[in-house]
Amino acid sequence: MAQCKLTPREFISNAFSPQIAAICSTAADAVCQKNNLSFVELLQPFCKLNTEGHFKDPQGNTISVRNLRLFIQDVNAQPPEPSIARKMLNEAVSSAMCEHTTTIQIGTTELDIPVSVPWFEAWREMFLSVQFPSDHEFTKHFLACMIIVSTVEDNPLEKIQNMGAQLHQNIPGKLPKWFNNNTLRYYILVHDTLQDDRNKAEKVFTDMKNIYGANNCFLLQMNSRPPGQVDDNIHLPDPWSQFLVKHSEVLGGSEQNSSPRTPVDTSGVSSMPNEVTTDTEKTSQAGTPIAPQNSVLVSPDLNDAISFSSEISESTSTHLEVGQEAVSVTIHPLSPTADRSRSSVLHGKGQIITDTPININVWADSPSHVATQHGARLSTQDLERVRALITEFCLKCLLPYVEKQIGLLNDVISNKKGVSRSLFSATRRWFGTNKPGIPGPTPSNAVIYTTESPELQLRRLGDLCFMFGHYSLAYQTYHSAKRDFAADQAWLYYAGALEMAALSAFMQGETNRKTIEYMDDAILTYSTSCKMPQFATRATLLSAECLKGKSLYGEAAKQLIRMTSEDSDLRSALLLEQAAYCFIGPKMMRKYAFHAVLAGHRFSKAGQRKHSLRCYQQAYQVYSGRGWSLAEDHIHFTIGRQAASLKQVSEAVKAFEKLLNVSSKQPASQQAAFLREFLHIHNLLLQEGLSNSQELPILPLPLIDSNDIKVFYGPIAKSHENNIPASHVSFDTEECDDVRWARMEEMLITEAQGSPPMIFRPTVALYSKTSNNSVKPNAVLNEPVHFFIELYNPLHIPLPLSNVTLLWSFTSANGQVTNETRSPENLTLVDAQVIEKIILQPTSKQNVTLCLIPKEVGELKTLGLSYDLSNPTHVVDPPVVNPTIAITGKRLFEIRGPRLKNIKEKPGTNIYGVDYRLEMNIVEKAPFMQIFFSKLSAEMLCGEIHKIDITLKNVGNSPLSNIYLASTDAKLLSLGDEYVDTQEKHMTKRNNRLILKIPLPSTNDILNVGETHIIPFWIRAPHEKGIHCLDLLFYYENTDLRSAIKHRLCRHTWHFTVLDSIQISAIASRSVLFKDVSPTLNLIICIKNANQIHDLITSEILLSKVLFESDTWSIFSSSVLSTNVKIQFQEMFHLMLKLRKKGKNESKFSDVSLTQENECIDSDANYPYINFIQRKDIPSLDINENIAEVQQSQRLPQSDEQRSLSATMALNSTLILKWRARIIENGIITRQAIGQHHLDIQYLSKTYKHPKEIHVESNEYAGRLKIFGPDRNVLDSLAVTNKEQASETEFLKNMISFSLSHDREITHNFNENRLCFIPVIMYIQNHLESQIDIKINTIGTSSESHLPNIKSQLYSPQASAYYRYACHSAICSHVEPLTSSTVNLQAVLPAPGTYDLAARVEVSARVVNTREFILQKWKMESICIINGDSK
């Protein structure tokens, strides 16, 4: 987890290293400069004591000093100017990066975070090093001074005297600052081994030891290696480089680096005051990033428009320092104020600065900078001597001095304890408050201590103990000092003591809640009471390390977050990032991400783009995929911006691409800005040539659901000359390949080829997600293939697309060619349609149809869609799309086949089938027949007949033959009577009446390429009213037998509404009138206009002709019929016609006209009514039935006897009614129609109706048991037998008919003769084709109750039956087949009246040599009127 390289203890001890000053003579410095190093720089790599030192505390305990690190710097070093300090801090951060990451698992989320944070450590180190030494603490004051002279000097000892004298001239409060008045001095004599005299060096060194003591002097011999000599350590790394050059990485172009280039160009450098000022004297510099304007972009989190350069360049500077924040600089009262603009020496580095802003070693960020070699004249022995110098200085000089100072200070404090140096402070202890920040009688920071005051001596003692590792004594001392400072209300001193007390406790390992509160208190006091944010920041950095060391991550984060403020973006960014890492320990993932975003934002404001980008990328790992779309949008937008400014344009494109997603909750204006940004960055990518210019990029919008793509093969016909093209299939039909069409296709293939196909695979008319796409389809050369694609725009803004076309890949023997890459060659293999411009409306789907026309034989695959995406033109703007910002890109199709059944999911197994929708084989030759129909009314009357012309046109590249037509209801279609013969001829070969063969005019039945053939076609509306659908399927064959496409199909579907026309009922019965003539039948017809009064569309029916189709009967009229019969709505017309037996050669059809001869209309005669009658019994297509089975089931076998019996009652004829109608809509006659109805009359004496009345028998238990499967038309054997038996007895009761011949009116004198005798001749007609025996019973009815009673018949409502027949009571006779016989009877009448002479006649009959006699049903009346003659 983003660890610092130093442990908390190492960091704290390094932060408070003893400060050692160095003053070097010019000659000595010249000796060092032979190695390109100053003396201070020479010592830097060796400042750490490798051995263990000891000193004794006042109690006599031995204290061990380990890993002591000295901070040696030039005595004249000055802290850098604030602007340079900010630049150095910024540079420290920007030049450090960590590429290595580690993965941490929190729950299911994996976080990639840096292994270490070198930028933070570099900033922290720089931050501590550029601070101005304050008077409230002594850790940053010089504890000792090294005086360095060279043996080259004329008089080294005198030089030492002069240099020592200079040190005494320092003014209190000015730099340098010393730990105390009695500063330790250490004298070093530098001897150049190769140039200077060894003896002189020994002599001078001896004198030095005598004067200053042997432990305070050191002879440093160096430059032992001659110039140019190669030594064994030449290949070793340069130990000085890390201490000298803060060199930013030069990555190709300097713009790519996010660090500011020059101090003037500082972009968001953190503020670091080197002076302490009061609130009244604040200097503030503020600025915002400024860039050349090109396109104005709206930032997602701010409403300000940020201008963005098309070539992302460095920010140009104005009179402000770009990116700097407002900085409050506090000037310390003891700070050096004079001559700030003079040449100063860099703090920590011994380089002289002229008017140039910064040292070349520190600021070596230029491509021309060449690294210099250091230590070229130093041998290994020289380096050992430098190491020995530090060791001897520490062990022999510094530690004894420290021991002595601790003792002295301890004594001074012990002696002066309780004696206050300040009368003022003594009084305040009694009357003032002792809480920081509460206004007391004096202003804050007003207490001034003398350098020798006991309170400061106490602080000195604590600092000395702390720097040399005596933490327990340091803690006691600080603890004591803080009480004094609190009492004096010296809050700056108080905060410093608290801070050090807390650190001492931590270094001892005795941290507790109290010491943590000390540090908290110190930070608050520094920031609120003292207004010194730099010390508060330092305390926070130290405290956070202590808390993290104790695993108190929450506390550490809290302190770090508290120190973020508006005055320094860089500092805030670094502290927020550290706070974010603190939340990883307790697994607070969301807090980590949130603070990483805040840190990224502040890094961005500070001009640290690289770090900003990194923080946002780290935060995105948490936010991605959680549905927090607005947070994700902010992150993507910022990542895109930062990556673009770092010239990582492809990263920027990816980020902006993610902003244009389906689930975007942004308002339209924001989405428009995202799109503008995306297109702009994409444009940059193309301009700079960073993307592959040949390959089209995949764009995020619009979305395409590849599974919804539909593909149709062949040209789409357009209507011309008022002709309607066959509907075939359209992209709107959902389920176009249902079972009906497949059933019809199978019938057509069977019919055309003479036998059913071995394996039948239905032709796919429209390839879609519901069709069977497991076989690669065939396309024909130069024939278009249409693709129906649904584009979805999920955004709230319109998307203008231009130059939309399909991407394809063509494979042939010559290799593979595709239009997916931007290749210059002319792609003539395939013609691809281009849609110039479409605008996808916001959050809507839009369908586009594109076609490809293959020009060569091979294999073609459709890959995707190519188009130009541009910015939407605003409603207010002029409607012009700027062509410069149109990005050409693509969306690829990805189709997954249907899921396979019975496949278990295992890794590596494919559970989805293939889908060849987008692939095709190109075939050279095939016909294509376009079919056009003349206009057909959408509304028809029941039984109306309409003529249309069908135009057949071959637009393919091969002739076609064998056109067949199948339909769902074949009885509604006719090709006209002239084609009946061809159909009959055809029918002898085949037996499927659902299919029509369409003849072609040429002798060999071929329609050549480009030829057109027109055929008349009649369609008859069904008898049932309602909405009807008629499907037609045309089949035609390719004459080229080698072609892969053997036959093709074309569909047409008619939807029409059928309105009421007429209702008919008819009954045929035997006429009673027959004597010598052949028997006749009466046909009674009732015709009703079924239109309702309230119907919008009504019709006036005009009956034109009644026809009768029968093998044995012919229709005629016995009376004069009314002509011009018009039936209005709801009117009925009754008609009685006669039927007679036909002669031998008479036509099957007979007719009676109901119009006058001259009124006959041409169309009446022309339409094929006979063909419709012939086709009336063709069943509709039933997709579940096998046709043969149905036809068999309709013909049940009958025995000869049954046939002869049924002939008695059977009529087996068809009544045909031809009519004309005037269709009236809203009182206006809109059109005239012709039509016909037919009614099958099977038996005599039975009423037949059209439309049929459906009798529903409610039988609860008698239905067949249905367990599985559809309710197929399985014949119910039980029902069939009952019906047969019933009809047989019915036939037997109707074997004969008879009539009586007698006088109709007689006058008889009953006075003369009591009885009146009348001769009656009975004619009996045998209707059977076999002999019958008859028995005539004249007794009367079998039931006595029906016999006449004795009462008078004078007022009887019906004719009297009160009479008898004389002679025989029963007469038997024999009648030959189909002949009539006569029997003579004599009726005896008792009185005048009206008598029914047939009432007492009963006839029974039987077929010869069969069963018993059966009473016949024939009933008739034969009236005789007897008048009494009284004369």
Salt bridges, closest charged atoms under 4 A:
GLU52 OE2 - HIS54 NE2 3.77
GLU52 OE1 - ARG66 NE 3.15
ASP57 OD2 - HIS470 NE2 3.08
ASP135 OD1 - LYS177 NZ 2.95
GLU137 OE1 - HIS136 NE2 3.86
GLU137 OE1 - ARG459 NH2 3.71
GLU137 OE2 - ARG538 NH1 2.83
ASP192 OD2 - LYS34 NZ 2.57
GLU202 OE2 - ARG198 NH2 2.53
ASP207 OD2 - LYS203 NZ 3.78
ASP231 OD2 - ARG225 NH2 3.49
ASP238 OD2 - HIS374 ND1 2.74
GLU275 OE1 - ARG340 NH2 3.37
ASP301 OD2 - HIS634 ND1 3.93
ASP339 OD2 - ARG342 NE 3.66
ASP365 OD2 - ARG261 NH1 2.87
ASP382 OD1 - ARG385 NH1 2.50
GLU384 OE2 - ARG387 NH1 2.88
GLU392 OE1 - LYS396 NZ 3.68
GLU455 OE2 - ARG429 NH2 3.46
ASP463 OD1 - ARG459 NE 3.00
ASP488 OD1 - ARG429 NE 3.12
GLU499 OE1 - ARG538 NH2 3.00
ASP520 OD1 - ARG562 NH2 2.98
GLU545 OE2 - ARG124 NH1 3.03
GLU545 OE2 - LYS548 NZ 3.69
GLU566 OE2 - ARG602 NH1 3.92
GLU566 OE1 - LYS605 NZ 3.79
ASP567 OD1 - ARG571 NH2 2.82
ASP569 OD1 - ARG602 NE 2.64
ASP569 OD1 - LYS605 NZ 3.90
GLU577 OE2 - ARG614 NH1 2.73
GLU651 OE2 - LYS654 NZ 3.82
GLU677 OE2 - ARG641 NE 3.12
ASP708 OD1 - LYS769 NZ 2.73
GLU721 OE2 - HIS720 ND1 3.74
ASP737 OD1 - ARG1051 NH2 3.17
ASP738 OD2 - ARG740 NH1 2.70
GLU745 OE2 - HIS1047 NE2 3.38
GLU751 OE2 - HIS986 NE2 3.20
GLU783 OE2 - ARG1048 NH2 2.71
GLU790 OE1 - LYS845 NZ 3.94
GLU820 OE2 - LYS890 NZ 2.68
ASP831 OD2 - LYS855 NZ 3.61
GLU859 OE1 - LYS776 NZ 3.32
GLU905 OE2 - ARG899 NH2 2.97
ASP915 OD2 - ARG917 NH2 2.97
GLU919 OE1 - LYS776 NZ 3.50
GLU944 OE2 - ARG1231 NH1 2.74
ASP969 OD1 - LYS971 NZ 3.15
ASP1005 OD2 - LYS997 NZ 2.85
ASP1031 OD2 - ARG740 NE 2.69
ASP1040 OD1 - ARG1042 NE 3.59
ASP1060 OD2 - LYS1025 NZ 3.34
ASP1095 OD1 - HIS1094 ND1 3.81
GLU1100 OE1 - ARG1222 NE 3.65
GLU1109 OE2 - LYS1148 NZ 3.72
GLU1146 OE2 - ARG1140 NH1 3.48
ASP1164 OD2 - ARG1220 NH1 3.55
ASP1177 OD2 - LYS1176 NZ 3.38
GLU1189 OE1 - ARG1272 NH2 3.97
ASP1200 OD1 - ARG1203 NH1 3.13
GLU1201 OE2 - ARG1411 NH2 3.48
ASP1240 OD1 - LYS1176 NZ 3.35
GLU1253 OE2 - LYS1249 NZ 2.86
ASP1271 OD1 - ARG1264 NH2 3.53
ASP1271 OD2 - LYS1266 NZ 3.45
ASP1276 OD2 - ARG1264 NH1 3.99
GLU1288 OE2 - ARG1411 NH2 3.57
GLU1290 OE2 - LYS1417 NZ 2.81
ASP1333 OD1 - HIS1374 ND1 2.92
ASP1333 OD2 - ARG1406 NE 3.36
GLU1376 OE2 - HIS1374 NE2 3.58
